[in-house]
Amino acid sequence: MKQSKFLGKTAVIFCLLFSLAVLVYTPRHSYAASAEEININVDATLKRFKLLVPGGAEFLRKAKGVLVFPNVIKAGFIVGGEYGEGALRIGGKTVGYYSTAAGSIGLQLGAQAKSVVLVFLEDKALADFRQSKGWKVGLDGSVALVKWGAGGDINTIDMKDPIVGFVFSNKGLMFNLTLEGAKFTPIVR
């Protein structure tokens, strides 16, 4: 009986690992959303960002570029993975489409969705990102997740980091998350 439970758990873990490998290593263009679909979702996410973040509209005007992932889905059962598609905008215009993917191992069960907005505040950080074929948080560059009290204007914070990140769900900004290990890859169309 114990051996069959072990084999059952092993089979579940194998299936999850296989599914994660398929998700991460399948060519991006085979299941990428259309450009129009991504742009509509990016517009909605930026609108939401401006409503949720006091001073958000003015803050975005200072940005050299903004990378927006409207819907990053994270799911897992011991082994987890997340995936989302978005767009890089410079001067309010889309200049490229990207996917984000990350994997994790540990105690986890369930699924959640989040939106991610990365704001590039320096030209060099934006140029380094755009020149990469795959940019990984923590390895190729760091992203400072913004944490501040409710009601405060984002423009009152002295930003010293070249890339600032915001993560939010349908309930608002999420403060206890990290983007460490997330990889951003251009979507080939």
Number of C-alpha atoms within 10 A of each C-alpha: 5 7 8 9 10 11 11 12 12 12 12 14 15 13 12 18 17 12 13 20 13 11 16 17 8 10 12 18 11 9 9 19 16 11 15 9 11 21 21 11 19 25 14 12 20 20 13 16 23 15 13 16 19 16 17 18 16 13 17 20 12 14 22 20 26 26 23 28 27 26 21 20 16 19 19 20 16 16 18 22 22 21 22 23 25 31 25 24 20 16 13 13 12 17 12 17 25 22 19 22 20 19 19 15 11 10 10 13 11 10 13 12 16 19 25 23 23 20 25 25 21 15 13 12 17 21 13 12 18 16 9 13 10 15 20 20 15 13 11 12 14 17 19 17 20 15 14 11 7 10 10 12 15 19 16 9 11 7 13 9 14 19 22 19 20 23 22 21 15 10 8 15 19 17 13 8 10 15 18 14 15 18 20 24 20 20 19 12 11
